[in-house]
Amino acid sequence: VSDSSKIYFLSINPNQINNICEINTDNVVRASIICSWNANSQYFAVGSENNLIFIYEIRKDLPILFYRIQAQNVNECYIRLMKFCPVNPSLLVWTEELNTSFYLQFLDLSNMARKTYKSEYN
């Protein structure tokens, strides 16, 4: 969690913390609130408070894709949870809170198929 426009990758050992690399998002991602690695460490996803989800292929500095969440005001939508599926490493799942509604989003990176489900409980 940071108010920086950079994403930092750290190696943490009992006696030392090393900065492995950093990705500059050019002030597009602000106040990142959630992130997730997939099971084979090929993809890394970052969700932000400004309605964006970036998915990185870790061998590249630039995101391979990003989604802008459909909110009229960037202060209306927040990503609350983000996780890659442990069985299918190309499947990303996240929850969104938009105003007083909650949504469950599925994105399959193998074919870019996306499904949205609205919660019946608010």
N, C-alpha and C positions, 0 to 999 in steps of 0.2 A: 504494500500500500504506500502510495507516494503521490506527491504533488508535482513530480518531475515529469518531463516529457521523454525521459529515457527509461528503458527497461534494462535492469541489471541482472546478470547471471553470475551467481556466486558459488564458490566451492567452500563448504564449511567443514572444517576439521575440529577436533577438540581444542586445539591450541591456536588455530589460525583461520582467518576468513580471507579468501582471495577473490578478487574480481576477475572472472574468466573473460567476460566480454559485456558489451552494452550495445543496445540498439536504440538509436535516436529516432523518435517518432515525429519529429518536426512539429512539436506542439499540437499534434492531432489527438493523441491520447493524453488526457489530463486526469489526475486522481484515479489511477487504475485501482479497481477494487477487488478483482478476482482473476485468477489465472489457473491454467491446468496444462499438464503434459499428457501426451497420449502414452499408451502402454509400451510402445517400442521407441519412445523418445524422438520420434521423427517430427511431430508437430507440437507446437506450443500455442495456446490460445490466451488472449488477454481481453477481458471485458472492462469497459470503463463507464464512468458516470456520465459521460457525454454521448450516450447512445451508440457507441461503437463497439464492435467485436473485431479484433484482429487475430488472424490465424497465421502463424509463422511456420515455415519449414525451416528447421533449426540450422540447416546448412546455408541459409541465405539471410542477408541482412534486412530484406524487405518482406513485408507480409505477402503471402500468396493470395490472400483474399481478405476482404472485410465486409461486414454488414453494418448498415446503419439501421438501428431499431426505429420502427415507425412511430415516432412520438412528435407531437407538434412543438413541444418545448423540451429542450435538453434537460431541464430540471424535473420533468415528469416521469422519466423512466430510469430504473436502476436494475442492474443485473445482480441477483442475490446469490446465485450458485452456478458454478460452471464445472463440468467434469467430462473427460473422455471416457468412453465405455471401456472397461478392462478386457472384455472379450473381443470387441470389434474396435481396433485402434483408430478407425477412420470416422467413428460416430461421436459427435460432440453434442452434449445436452446442456442446456442452461435454463434458468428461470428468470423471468422479467417481472418487475412490478411496475405497472403503468397506471398512474393515478391510483385508483383503489382496486384494480383488477390484477390478477396474476396469470402468467402464461408460462407454459412449458414448451421449449423449442428444441427440435431435433435437427441436426445437420449432418448428412452423410458426405464426407469429403471425397469418397470414391466416385460419386456421381452428382454431387452438389444438390441432392434432393433435400428439401427442407419441409418439415411439418410443424404446425403450431397447434397447441391445445390450450384453450382457455379454462382456467380453474372455475369450478362451480362454487367454490368457497372463497369468499372475500373477507 
